[in-house]
Amino acid sequence: MKMSLLKIILFNNIRKWFISLVFYLRKYMRPCKLFFTTFICLLSSFVYAQLNKNFFNDSVIVVRYNNTNYLSQLKTTRIMKLIIDRDASYFFISNPDFKIEEEGKIPSIIKYIDSNKLLFNQPMMPKYDKYNYFSDSLYPMKWNLTGKKEVINGRVGYEATTFFRGRYFTAFYDPNIPFNNGPMKFGGLPGMIIRFYDKDRIFYYDLHSIIQEPRTFKVNKINWGGDYKTFLSIYPEWRRKLE
């Protein structure tokens, strides 16, 4: 990770430490000292917000996941990429050997960070081209934070579980990476998802890398395919054509 990304993570940890300190010392400090500590805490939050804003002026966060398929006879792994920008994030298949401008141009999922929606495409669906996107809610899943910890590729991940649209999912998130994002449609946890899988291991993601890169990617074309109910009405027909 480049230094500016490290600064964001470091400053976020300091900010969280100040917040914890305020709550811990609330009962023991005189009002004037408590006011001073609270002021420092709020100031650190403001500086963190400005640092985060300035960071995204010309850079993005590029997160790569190892996506392992355990269903095939030979276990296969490929790279998926998540680009996090100031206002949106873009998730699509990636190759770590490519430069950012050489990789896939069409994201599978677009998450709008400051709103409650995302867009996703299904280029194989009948009568819809690869630029057609359907809308869905952003992070509608309800997470259960279990408190379990696990070391994953040198990072401490905290377990969270959810039942979402017919499947049981498990995620491990790192609160030291201050982005509540993750692979596919998932996110909304107090930190970046660094491991994610479903009960049947159809979906299995491990964090491969997280780096800062210049902003070169942009969405060229989006066609409106409909809302999630529209997608569900077409989905059975699409599945029958694939089988």
C-alpha positions in Angstrom: 0.0 0.0 0.0 1.2 3.5 -0.8 1.8 5.9 2.1 -1.4 7.9 1.7 -3.5 4.8 2.1 -1.4 3.8 5.1 -2.1 7.3 6.5 -5.9 6.8 6.2 -5.7 3.4 8.0 -3.4 4.7 10.7 -5.4 7.9 11.3 -8.6 5.8 11.4 -7.1 3.7 14.2 -6.0 6.7 16.1 -9.5 8.2 15.8 -11.1 5.0 17.1 -8.7 5.0 20.0 -9.7 8.5 21.0 -13.4 7.6 20.8 -12.8 4.6 23.1 -10.7 6.8 25.4 -13.6 9.3 25.8 -16.1 6.6 26.7 -13.7 4.9 29.1 -12.7 8.1 31.0 -16.2 9.7 31.0 -16.8 8.7 34.6 -13.3 9.7 35.9 -12.4 13.0 34.3 -13.3 16.5 35.3 -15.6 18.2 32.9 -12.9 20.5 31.4 -10.6 17.7 30.7 -13.4 15.6 29.3 -14.4 18.5 27.0 -10.8 18.8 25.8 -10.5 15.1 25.0 -13.9 15.1 23.3 -12.7 18.1 21.2 -9.6 16.3 20.2 -11.7 13.3 19.2 -14.0 15.4 17.1 -11.1 17.2 15.5 -9.4 13.9 14.6 -12.7 12.7 13.0 -12.8 15.9 10.9 -9.2 15.6 9.8 -9.8 12.0 8.9 -12.8 13.0 6.8 -10.7 15.6 5.0 -7.8 13.2 4.5 -10.2 10.6 3.1 -11.7 13.3 0.8 -8.3 14.5 -0.5 -7.2 10.9 -1.0 -10.0 10.3 -3.6 -9.2 13.4 -5.6 -7.0 11.5 -8.0 -6.7 8.0 -6.6 -8.9 4.9 -5.9 -8.6 1.8 -3.7 -8.2 -1.4 -5.7 -9.0 -4.5 -3.8 -8.3 -8.0 -5.3 -9.8 -11.2 -4.1 -8.9 -14.8 -4.8 -12.2 -16.4 -5.8 -12.0 -20.2 -5.4 -14.5 -22.6 -7.0 -14.8 -25.8 -4.9 -17.5 -27.3 -7.0 -15.5 -28.3 -10.0 -13.5 -31.6 -10.1 -10.3 -29.6 -10.2 -10.3 -26.7 -7.7 -9.8 -23.4 -9.6 -9.0 -19.9 -8.5 -9.4 -16.7 -10.3 -9.0 -13.0 -9.4 -11.9 -10.7 -8.8 -11.4 -6.9 -8.4 -13.2 -4.2 -6.4 -12.5 -0.6 -7.2 -13.5 1.8 -4.4 -13.9 5.5 -5.4 -15.3 8.4 -3.5 -18.9 8.0 -4.4 -19.2 4.5 -5.8 -17.4 1.1 -6.0 -17.2 -1.3 -8.9 -16.8 -5.0 -8.7 -15.8 -7.2 -11.6 -13.5 -10.0 -12.7 -9.9 -9.1 -12.8 -6.4 -10.4 -13.6 -3.6 -9.2 -11.3 -1.1 -9.1 -14.1 -3.1 -6.5 -16.0 -2.8 -2.8 -15.5 -6.0 -1.1 -14.3 -6.7 0.4 -17.8 -6.2 -3.1 -19.4 -8.7 -4.9 -17.1 -12.4 -5.6 -17.7 -14.3 -2.5 -18.7 -17.7 -3.6 -17.5 -18.2 -4.0 -13.8 -20.7 -6.6 -12.6 -21.9 -4.6 -9.6 -21.9 -0.9 -8.9 -22.5 0.2 -5.3 -23.4 3.8 -4.7 -21.8 4.5 -1.4 -23.8 7.6 -0.3 -27.2 6.1 -1.3 -29.2 3.0 -0.6 -28.9 1.3 -4.0 -26.7 -0.7 -6.3 -26.7 -1.8 -9.9 -25.9 -5.2 -11.2 -25.8 -6.8 -14.6 -26.5 -10.2 -16.1 -25.1 -10.2 -19.6 -26.2 -13.7 -20.3 -29.8 -13.0 -19.8 -32.1 -13.2 -22.9 -32.9 -9.9 -24.6 -30.5 -8.0 -22.5 -27.0 -6.9 -23.6 -23.9 -6.6 -21.4 -24.6 -3.0 -20.5 -28.0 -3.6 -19.0 -28.2 -3.1 -15.3 -30.8 -3.9 -12.7 -31.2 -2.0 -9.4 -31.2 -3.5 -5.9 -30.9 -2.3 -2.3 -27.5 -1.6 -0.9 -26.5 -3.9 1.9 -30.0 -5.3 2.9 -28.5 -8.3 4.6 -28.7 -8.4 8.4 -25.3 -9.4 10.0 -24.8 -11.2 13.2 -21.4 -10.3 14.7 -20.3 -13.5 16.5 -17.1 -12.2 18.1 -15.0 -15.0 16.7 -11.5 -14.0 15.4 -9.3 -15.6 12.9 -5.9 -14.7 11.4 -6.2 -14.5 7.6 -3.1 -13.8 5.5 -1.6 -11.9 8.4 -4.7 -9.9 9.2 -7.1 -10.3 12.2 -10.6 -10.9 10.8 -13.8 -10.8 12.9 -16.6 -13.2 12.0 -20.1 -12.1 10.9 -22.8 -14.4 9.6 -26.1 -13.8 7.7 -28.9 -15.6 5.9 -29.5 -13.8 2.6 -31.8 -14.8 -0.2 -31.8 -18.5 0.5 -28.2 -19.0 1.5 -26.1 -18.9 4.7 -23.0 -16.7 4.4 -20.0 -16.1 6.6 -17.7 -13.1 6.4 -14.5 -12.1 8.2 -13.9 -8.3 8.2 -10.9 -6.2 9.3 -11.9 -3.1 11.2 -8.5 -1.6 10.6 -9.3 -1.2 6.9 -11.9 1.6 7.1 -14.1 0.7 4.1 -17.4 -1.2 4.8 -17.2 -3.0 1.4 -16.7 -6.5 0.1 -17.1 -8.9 -2.8 -20.3 -9.1 -4.9 -23.3 -7.3 -3.3 -21.9 -7.8 0.2 -20.7 -5.2 2.7 -22.1 -3.0 5.5 -19.8 -4.4 8.2 -17.5 -2.2 10.3 -14.5 -2.9 8.1 -13.4 -4.4 4.8 -14.4 -8.0 4.2 -11.2 -10.1 3.9 -12.8 -13.5 3.7 -16.2 -14.5 2.5 -18.0 -17.8 1.7 -21.4 -19.5 1.7 -22.3 -22.7 3.5 -21.9 -24.8 0.3 -18.6 -23.1 -0.8 -20.2 -22.0 -4.1 -18.8 -18.6 -3.3 -15.4 -18.3 -1.6 -13.3 -15.1 -1.5 -10.0 -14.4 0.2 -8.4 -11.0 0.2 -5.4 -11.0 -2.2 -4.3 -7.4 -2.1 -5.4 -3.8 -1.4 -3.5 -1.0 -3.0 -3.8 2.6 -4.1 -3.9 3.3 -7.8 -4.5 6.4 -10.0 -8.1 6.9 -11.1 -8.3 5.7 -14.7 -11.4 3.6 -14.7 -14.9 5.0 -15.5 -18.2 3.5 -16.5 -18.7 4.1 -20.2 -22.3 3.0 -20.6 -25.2 1.9 -18.5 -28.6 0.8 -19.8 -31.6 0.6 -17.4 -32.9 -3.0 -17.3 -35.4 -2.6 -14.5 -35.6 -3.0 -10.7 -35.0 -6.2 -8.8 -38.6 -7.3 -9.2 -38.1 -7.1 -13.0 -35.0 -9.2 -12.7 -36.8 -11.8 -10.7 -39.6 -12.0 -13.3 -37.0 -12.7 -16.0 -34.7 -14.9 -14.0 -36.6 -18.3 -14.3 -36.6 -17.9 -18.1 -32.9 -17.2 -18.1 -32.1 -20.2 -15.9 -34.1 -22.6 -18.1 -32.2 -21.4 -21.2 -28.9 -22.2 -19.4 -29.9 -25.7 -18.3 
